[in-house]
């Protein structure tokens, strides 16, 4: 499924995310794609996918900011 959340912390190429509307738990180990690596910080709002096997990927920032694109 696709979710929205806030970055709680970044560690290398993964992020811990607080799902939108949650205060009780975080989702750990969500992969940061190359184009966003180095461009995410605590409290940034993101859209991400999370699968039943516990793997996930950040799809983008909710402000639409992109990096590494030629246009």
Secondary structure, 3 states (H helix, E strand, C coil): CEEEEEEEEEECCEEEEEECCCCCCCEEEEECCHHHCCCCCCCCEEEEEECCCCCEEEEEECCCCCCCCCC
